[in-house]
Amino acid sequence: MRWFFDSFNRSKTSFSVTSGRYTFLSNFSGFHYTDPLGERSYAREFILNVEGEQKNLSITFTPNPHLADAYAFINGIEIVSMPTNLYYTTAGDPGLHNVDKDVNSPLQKETALELMYRINVAANYIEPYNDSGMFRSWVNDVNYLTDTRPSVYQYNGTIQIQHNNHTRYAAPDVLYRTARTMGPNSTVNEEYNMTWEFPVHSTFTYFVRLHFCQFIPIILREGDLIFQIYTDLIVEKIRKKNIK
């Protein structure tokens, strides 16, 4: 589900949005909220699993009953079907790795999700019509980079991307044709970490998905490229293999 909001007089907007047992927005005020990049027009995106024989998806906008003259508003609603296993884990899947507890946990389809950031690294904005069937937007990563010295831009326009049933809709092929690398100088690499920063609310749990496609010619064998991923103070060790 995507809900679109645009700029007009929102000084008295205060409302909640619910669907069944889920509350997506609570006492939401369009007057105080802006897009993370400061845009007055923005969208909020959520994932909700529709169970069994349920034929209708009801979305309820309720003005704040404690605020005089409060009202709700919405400019557009988009509902897109998606494969269940695009984010949720299926039978036999060990689940997502919880880096805080160092265990794997399934992401049950009873969990509702909200999009925070969807980033295309080292390349331009990807329009919804260029997505892999989900009509998603992928924004450029420049506004979130805090340390890239002296990162190298990599591009491969000829690589043939091969997908399986789990990755076919994960991201559009164009996303896997660009990358940022730290370069081959190990001395320089030890002096900094290539870093992106994303403002978030500390009381929530976040699902982070990283997309990799190996197209750098000098990486030929397992162990040729080894690096670590830091999430705040948590370290994930990644050993890169050839990805075909």
The 8 nearest C-alpha neighbors of each residue, nearest first, counted from 0:
[[1, 78, 45, 77, 44, 46, 79, 2],
 [2, 0, 44, 77, 43, 76, 42, 78],
 [3, 1, 76, 43, 42, 75, 44, 77],
 [2, 4, 42, 75, 74, 41, 76, 73],
 [5, 3, 74, 41, 73, 40, 42, 2],
 [6, 4, 40, 39, 74, 41, 7, 3],
 [5, 7, 39, 40, 4, 8, 9, 29],
 [6, 8, 9, 5, 10, 39, 30, 4],
 [9, 7, 10, 6, 30, 11, 12, 29],
 [8, 10, 30, 12, 11, 29, 7, 6],
 [9, 11, 30, 12, 8, 29, 28, 31],
 [12, 10, 69, 9, 13, 70, 68, 30],
 [11, 13, 70, 9, 28, 69, 71, 10],
 [14, 12, 28, 27, 26, 63, 69, 62],
 [15, 13, 62, 26, 63, 27, 61, 71],
 [14, 16, 25, 24, 26, 61, 60, 27],
 [15, 17, 60, 24, 59, 23, 22, 61],
 [18, 16, 22, 59, 21, 23, 58, 19],
 [17, 19, 58, 21, 57, 20, 59, 22],
 [18, 20, 21, 17, 57, 58, 22, 56],
 [21, 19, 18, 22, 17, 23, 111, 109],
 [22, 20, 18, 19, 17, 23, 111, 16],
 [21, 23, 17, 24, 16, 18, 20, 25],
 [24, 22, 16, 17, 21, 25, 15, 18],
 [23, 25, 16, 15, 27, 22, 26, 17],
 [24, 26, 15, 27, 14, 16, 23, 22],
 [27, 25, 14, 15, 13, 63, 28, 24],
 [26, 28, 13, 14, 25, 24, 15, 29],
 [29, 27, 13, 12, 30, 31, 32, 26],
 [28, 30, 32, 31, 9, 12, 27, 13],
 [29, 31, 9, 28, 10, 32, 12, 11],
 [32, 30, 29, 28, 33, 10, 27, 9],
 [31, 33, 29, 30, 28, 34, 27, 39],
 [34, 32, 39, 37, 38, 35, 31, 41],
 [33, 35, 38, 37, 36, 41, 39, 32],
 [36, 34, 37, 33, 38, 198, 32, 41],
 [37, 35, 34, 38, 33, 142, 39, 41],
 [38, 36, 34, 35, 33, 39, 40, 32],
 [37, 39, 34, 40, 36, 33, 41, 35],
 [40, 38, 6, 33, 41, 5, 37, 34],
 [41, 39, 5, 38, 4, 6, 34, 42],
 [40, 42, 34, 4, 3, 39, 5, 38],
 [41, 43, 3, 2, 4, 1, 44, 40],
 [44, 42, 2, 1, 3, 45, 41, 114],
 [43, 45, 1, 114, 0, 113, 42, 2],
 [46, 44, 113, 0, 112, 114, 1, 47],
 [45, 47, 112, 111, 0, 113, 48, 44],
 [48, 46, 111, 49, 45, 112, 110, 0],
 [47, 49, 108, 50, 46, 109, 111, 83],
 [50, 48, 47, 53, 51, 56, 54, 52],
 [49, 51, 53, 48, 52, 109, 54, 108],
 [52, 50, 53, 49, 54, 48, 55, 108],
 [51, 53, 54, 50, 49, 55, 56, 48],
 [54, 52, 51, 55, 50, 49, 56, 48],
 [55, 53, 52, 56, 49, 51, 50, 57],
 [56, 54, 53, 57, 49, 52, 58, 50],
 [55, 57, 58, 54, 18, 49, 53, 19],
 [56, 58, 18, 55, 59, 19, 17, 54],
 [59, 57, 18, 17, 56, 60, 16, 19],
 [58, 60, 17, 16, 18, 61, 57, 15],
 [59, 61, 16, 15, 71, 14, 62, 58],
 [60, 62, 15, 14, 59, 16, 63, 71],
 [63, 61, 14, 70, 71, 69, 13, 64],
 [62, 64, 14, 13, 65, 66, 69, 26],
 [65, 63, 66, 62, 67, 69, 61, 14],
 [66, 64, 63, 67, 69, 62, 68, 13],
 [67, 65, 69, 64, 63, 68, 13, 11],
 [66, 68, 69, 65, 64, 63, 11, 70],
 [69, 67, 66, 70, 11, 12, 62, 63],
 [70, 68, 11, 12, 67, 66, 13, 62],
 [69, 71, 62, 12, 13, 68, 14, 11],
 [72, 70, 62, 14, 12, 13, 60, 61],
 [73, 71, 70, 74, 12, 4, 60, 14],
 [72, 74, 4, 75, 3, 71, 2, 76],
 [75, 73, 4, 3, 5, 72, 76, 2],
 [74, 76, 3, 2, 73, 77, 4, 1],
 [75, 77, 2, 1, 3, 78, 74, 0],
 [76, 78, 1, 0, 2, 79, 75, 3],
 [77, 79, 0, 1, 76, 80, 2, 56],
 [80, 78, 0, 81, 77, 133, 134, 1],
 [81, 79, 78, 82, 133, 0, 83, 48],
 [80, 82, 83, 79, 133, 85, 84, 168],
 [83, 81, 85, 84, 80, 168, 86, 87],
 [82, 84, 85, 87, 81, 86, 48, 108],
 [85, 83, 87, 86, 82, 88, 89, 165],
 [84, 86, 82, 83, 87, 169, 165, 168],
 [87, 85, 84, 88, 83, 106, 82, 108],
 [86, 88, 84, 106, 108, 107, 85, 83],
 [89, 87, 106, 105, 94, 84, 92, 107],
 [88, 90, 92, 84, 91, 87, 105, 94],
 [91, 89, 92, 88, 93, 105, 94, 84],
 [90, 92, 89, 93, 88, 94, 105, 84],
 [91, 93, 94, 89, 90, 88, 105, 95],
 [94, 92, 103, 91, 105, 95, 104, 88],
 [95, 93, 105, 104, 92, 103, 88, 106],
 [94, 96, 103, 104, 105, 97, 106, 93],
 [95, 97, 103, 102, 98, 104, 94, 101],
 [96, 98, 102, 101, 99, 100, 103, 95],
 [99, 97, 101, 100, 96, 233, 102, 235],
 [98, 100, 97, 101, 233, 102, 96, 232],
 [99, 101, 102, 97, 98, 96, 103, 104],
 [102, 100, 98, 97, 99, 96, 103, 104],
 [103, 101, 97, 100, 96, 104, 98, 99],
 [102, 104, 96, 95, 94, 97, 93, 105],
 [103, 105, 94, 95, 96, 102, 106, 97],
 [106, 104, 94, 88, 107, 95, 93, 103],
 [105, 107, 87, 88, 94, 104, 108, 95],
 [106, 108, 109, 110, 105, 87, 88, 89],
 [107, 109, 110, 87, 48, 106, 111, 88],
 [110, 108, 107, 111, 48, 47, 106, 50],
 [111, 109, 108, 107, 112, 106, 47, 48],
 [110, 112, 47, 46, 109, 113, 45, 48],
 [113, 111, 46, 45, 110, 114, 47, 44],
 [114, 112, 45, 44, 46, 115, 111, 43],
 [113, 115, 44, 116, 45, 112, 43, 117],
 [114, 116, 113, 117, 199, 44, 43, 197],
 [117, 115, 114, 118, 197, 138, 137, 35],
 [116, 118, 137, 138, 119, 115, 136, 114],
 [119, 117, 138, 137, 140, 139, 120, 116],
 [118, 120, 139, 137, 138, 140, 122, 174],
 [119, 121, 140, 122, 178, 118, 139, 179],
 [122, 120, 178, 179, 177, 152, 119, 140],
 [123, 121, 120, 139, 119, 177, 124, 140],
 [122, 124, 139, 125, 138, 119, 121, 120],
 [123, 125, 138, 139, 137, 126, 122, 119],
 [126, 124, 137, 136, 123, 129, 138, 127],
 [125, 127, 129, 136, 128, 124, 130, 137],
 [128, 126, 134, 135, 136, 130, 129, 125],
 [127, 129, 126, 130, 134, 132, 135, 125],
 [130, 128, 127, 126, 125, 131, 171, 134],
 [129, 131, 171, 127, 134, 128, 132, 135],
 [132, 130, 171, 168, 133, 170, 129, 134],
 [131, 133, 130, 134, 168, 128, 129, 135],
 [132, 134, 135, 131, 130, 79, 81, 168],
 [135, 133, 127, 130, 132, 128, 136, 131],
 [136, 134, 127, 133, 130, 137, 126, 128],
 [135, 137, 127, 126, 125, 138, 134, 117],
 [138, 136, 125, 118, 117, 119, 124, 135],
 [139, 137, 124, 118, 119, 140, 136, 125],
 [138, 140, 123, 124, 119, 141, 122, 118],
 [139, 141, 120, 143, 142, 118, 119, 138],
 [142, 140, 144, 143, 139, 121, 120, 145],
 [143, 141, 140, 144, 139, 36, 145, 195],
 [144, 142, 195, 196, 141, 140, 145, 197],
 [145, 143, 195, 141, 142, 146, 194, 196],
 [144, 146, 194, 195, 143, 196, 147, 193],
 [147, 145, 194, 193, 144, 148, 192, 195],
 [148, 146, 193, 150, 149, 194, 145, 144],
 [149, 147, 150, 146, 193, 191, 181, 192],
 [148, 150, 147, 181, 151, 182, 187, 188],
 [151, 149, 181, 147, 148, 180, 179, 182],
 [152, 150, 180, 179, 181, 182, 153, 149],
 [151, 153, 179, 178, 121, 180, 150, 154],
 [152, 154, 178, 177, 179, 151, 155, 180],
 [155, 153, 177, 176, 156, 178, 152, 214],
 [156, 154, 176, 157, 158, 177, 214, 153],
 [155, 157, 158, 176, 154, 173, 177, 159],
 [156, 158, 155, 159, 176, 160, 154, 214],
 [157, 159, 156, 155, 160, 214, 176, 175],
 [160, 158, 161, 157, 243, 156, 172, 176],
 [159, 161, 158, 172, 162, 243, 175, 212],
 [162, 160, 159, 243, 163, 167, 166, 172],
 [163, 161, 167, 166, 160, 164, 165, 168],
 [162, 164, 165, 166, 167, 161, 168, 169],
 [163, 165, 167, 166, 162, 168, 84, 85],
 [166, 164, 163, 167, 85, 84, 169, 168],
 [165, 167, 169, 163, 162, 168, 164, 170],
 [166, 168, 162, 164, 169, 163, 165, 170],
 [169, 167, 131, 170, 166, 132, 85, 171],
 [168, 170, 166, 167, 85, 171, 165, 131],
 [171, 169, 168, 131, 172, 174, 130, 167],
 [172, 170, 131, 130, 173, 174, 129, 168],
 [171, 173, 174, 175, 170, 160, 176, 131],
 [172, 174, 176, 175, 171, 177, 129, 170],
 [173, 175, 172, 176, 171, 119, 177, 170],
 [174, 176, 173, 172, 177, 212, 211, 178],
 [175, 177, 155, 173, 174, 154, 156, 178],
 [178, 176, 154, 153, 175, 121, 174, 122],
 [179, 177, 153, 121, 120, 152, 180, 154],
 [178, 180, 152, 151, 121, 153, 150, 120],
 [181, 179, 151, 182, 150, 178, 152, 153],
 [180, 182, 150, 151, 188, 149, 179, 183],
 [181, 183, 180, 184, 151, 150, 188, 149],
 [184, 182, 185, 181, 188, 180, 187, 186],
 [185, 183, 186, 187, 182, 188, 181, 189],
 [186, 184, 188, 187, 183, 189, 182, 181],
 [187, 185, 188, 189, 184, 190, 183, 191],
 [188, 186, 189, 190, 185, 184, 191, 149],
 [187, 189, 185, 190, 186, 191, 184, 181],
 [188, 190, 187, 186, 191, 185, 192, 184],
 [191, 189, 188, 187, 186, 192, 185, 148],
 [190, 192, 189, 188, 193, 187, 148, 146],
 [193, 191, 194, 146, 190, 188, 147, 189],
 [192, 194, 147, 146, 191, 195, 181, 148],
 [195, 193, 146, 145, 192, 144, 147, 196],
 [194, 196, 144, 143, 145, 197, 193, 146],
 [195, 197, 143, 144, 194, 198, 145, 142],
 [196, 198, 199, 143, 195, 116, 115, 144],
 [199, 197, 196, 200, 35, 115, 201, 143],
 [200, 198, 201, 197, 115, 203, 202, 205],
 [201, 199, 202, 203, 198, 204, 205, 197],
 [200, 202, 203, 199, 204, 198, 205, 197],
 [203, 201, 200, 204, 199, 205, 198, 206],
 [204, 202, 201, 200, 205, 199, 206, 113],
 [203, 205, 206, 202, 201, 200, 207, 199],
 [206, 204, 207, 203, 115, 199, 112, 113],
 [205, 207, 208, 204, 95, 112, 97, 106],
 [208, 206, 205, 209, 95, 116, 230, 204],
 [207, 209, 206, 210, 86, 117, 95, 169],
 [208, 210, 207, 211, 118, 206, 228, 117],
 [209, 211, 208, 212, 175, 170, 169, 174],
 [212, 210, 213, 209, 175, 242, 178, 239],
 [211, 213, 175, 242, 214, 210, 176, 243],
 [212, 214, 242, 215, 241, 211, 243, 218],
 [213, 215, 216, 212, 155, 158, 176, 218],
 [214, 216, 217, 218, 213, 153, 155, 219],
 [217, 215, 218, 214, 219, 213, 155, 241],
 [216, 218, 215, 219, 223, 214, 220, 224],
 [219, 217, 216, 223, 215, 220, 224, 241],
 [218, 220, 217, 241, 223, 216, 221, 240],
 [221, 219, 223, 222, 218, 240, 241, 224],
 [220, 222, 240, 223, 239, 241, 219, 224],
 [221, 223, 224, 220, 225, 238, 239, 240],
 [224, 222, 221, 220, 218, 225, 219, 239],
 [223, 225, 222, 239, 226, 218, 238, 221],
 [226, 224, 238, 239, 222, 237, 223, 227],
 [225, 227, 237, 236, 238, 224, 228, 239],
 [228, 226, 236, 237, 235, 229, 234, 225],
 [227, 229, 235, 234, 236, 230, 226, 237],
 [228, 230, 234, 233, 231, 235, 232, 227],
 [229, 231, 233, 232, 234, 228, 235, 98],
 [230, 232, 233, 229, 234, 228, 196, 99],
 [233, 231, 230, 229, 234, 99, 228, 235],
 [234, 232, 230, 229, 231, 235, 98, 99],
 [233, 235, 229, 228, 230, 236, 227, 232],
 [234, 236, 228, 227, 229, 237, 233, 98],
 [237, 235, 227, 228, 234, 226, 238, 225],
 [236, 238, 226, 227, 239, 225, 235, 228],
 [239, 237, 225, 222, 240, 226, 236, 224],
 [238, 240, 224, 225, 237, 221, 222, 241],
 [241, 239, 221, 242, 220, 238, 222, 224],
 [240, 242, 213, 243, 220, 219, 221, 239],
 [243, 241, 213, 212, 240, 214, 211, 239],
 [242, 241, 161, 160, 213, 212, 159, 214]]
